[in-house]
């Protein structure tokens, strides 16, 4: 997935806030996803975590925009800036893996989502 830094920040914000339009995102992300796992690859156990069974819905917005909604809302995660480092889709498109990072507090997590 090739995205500008601005688009990555918008996508990361959309993952953690609700209903934010995303530009230049991969259309394979359309649909409803359930969080399968979250793995901390850098940082302490005190970092904020996504709730178990979090649901992410990705819909087509205007033109090339995608709109993302996360339930339940994750206000403890939105308290600091984060960055989407990338996402990878399984060959059949039924699983998506995303890497998110933050510098304050410093951490990197890998989120794995299953398409519903």
Secondary structure as the mmCIF struct_conf table of DSSP 4:
data_model
#
loop_
_struct_conf.conf_type_id
_struct_conf.id
_struct_conf.beg_label_comp_id
_struct_conf.beg_label_asym_id
_struct_conf.beg_label_seq_id
_struct_conf.end_label_comp_id
_struct_conf.end_label_asym_id
_struct_conf.end_label_seq_id
HELX_RH_AL_P HELX_RH_AL_P1 UNK A 5 UNK A 16
BEND BEND1 UNK A 17 UNK A 19
STRN STRN1 UNK A 20 UNK A 22
BEND BEND2 UNK A 23 UNK A 24
HELX_RH_3T_P HELX_RH_3T_P1 UNK A 27 UNK A 29
STRN STRN2 UNK A 31 UNK A 42
BEND BEND3 UNK A 43 UNK A 43
TURN_TY1_P TURN_TY1_P1 UNK A 45 UNK A 46
BEND BEND4 UNK A 47 UNK A 47
HELX_LH_PP_P HELX_LH_PP_P1 UNK A 50 UNK A 51
TURN_TY1_P TURN_TY1_P2 UNK A 52 UNK A 53
STRN STRN3 UNK A 55 UNK A 60
BEND BEND5 UNK A 62 UNK A 62
TURN_TY1_P TURN_TY1_P3 UNK A 63 UNK A 64
STRN STRN4 UNK A 66 UNK A 71
BEND BEND6 UNK A 72 UNK A 72
TURN_TY1_P TURN_TY1_P4 UNK A 75 UNK A 79
BEND BEND7 UNK A 80 UNK A 80
STRN STRN5 UNK A 83 UNK A 89
TURN_TY1_P TURN_TY1_P5 UNK A 91 UNK A 92
BEND BEND8 UNK A 93 UNK A 94
STRN STRN6 UNK A 95 UNK A 103
TURN_TY1_P TURN_TY1_P6 UNK A 104 UNK A 105
STRN STRN7 UNK A 106 UNK A 115
#
